[in-house]
Amino acid sequence: MDDISVIEEKPKLVVGIRKRGYYKEIAIILPQLFEYVMNRGAKISGMKRL
């Protein structure tokens, strides 16, 4: 088992979407979410590696 580390992060704005349905619908929903974010000038970033 890996050791667990606690790190401090600066606050971040997070966007999400709630939808009930089949997991295969994610291919339709994610592009809509990205379009929403990009149209508002937000920066999209991925997971931070430790």
CNS distance restraints for C-alpha pairs under 8 A (distance, minus, plus):
assign (resid  15 and name CA) (resid  37 and name CA) 7.87 0.50 0.50
assign (resid  16 and name CA) (resid  33 and name CA) 7.54 0.50 0.50
assign (resid  17 and name CA) (resid  33 and name CA) 7.28 0.50 0.50
assign (resid  21 and name CA) (resid  25 and name CA) 7.06 0.50 0.50
assign (resid  22 and name CA) (resid  26 and name CA) 7.91 0.50 0.50
assign (resid  25 and name CA) (resid  29 and name CA) 6.40 0.50 0.50
assign (resid  26 and name CA) (resid  30 and name CA) 5.75 0.50 0.50
assign (resid  27 and name CA) (resid  31 and name CA) 7.12 0.50 0.50
assign (resid  28 and name CA) (resid  32 and name CA) 6.97 0.50 0.50
assign (resid  29 and name CA) (resid  33 and name CA) 6.36 0.50 0.50
assign (resid  30 and name CA) (resid  34 and name CA) 6.18 0.50 0.50
assign (resid  31 and name CA) (resid  35 and name CA) 6.06 0.50 0.50
assign (resid  32 and name CA) (resid  36 and name CA) 6.23 0.50 0.50
assign (resid  33 and name CA) (resid  37 and name CA) 6.35 0.50 0.50
assign (resid  34 and name CA) (resid  38 and name CA) 6.01 0.50 0.50
assign (resid  35 and name CA) (resid  39 and name CA) 5.96 0.50 0.50
assign (resid  36 and name CA) (resid  40 and name CA) 6.68 0.50 0.50
assign (resid  37 and name CA) (resid  41 and name CA) 6.72 0.50 0.50
assign (resid  37 and name CA) (resid  42 and name CA) 5.64 0.50 0.50
assign (resid  37 and name CA) (resid  43 and name CA) 7.80 0.50 0.50
assign (resid  37 and name CA) (resid  44 and name CA) 7.82 0.50 0.50
assign (resid  38 and name CA) (resid  42 and name CA) 5.71 0.50 0.50
assign (resid  38 and name CA) (resid  43 and name CA) 7.35 0.50 0.50
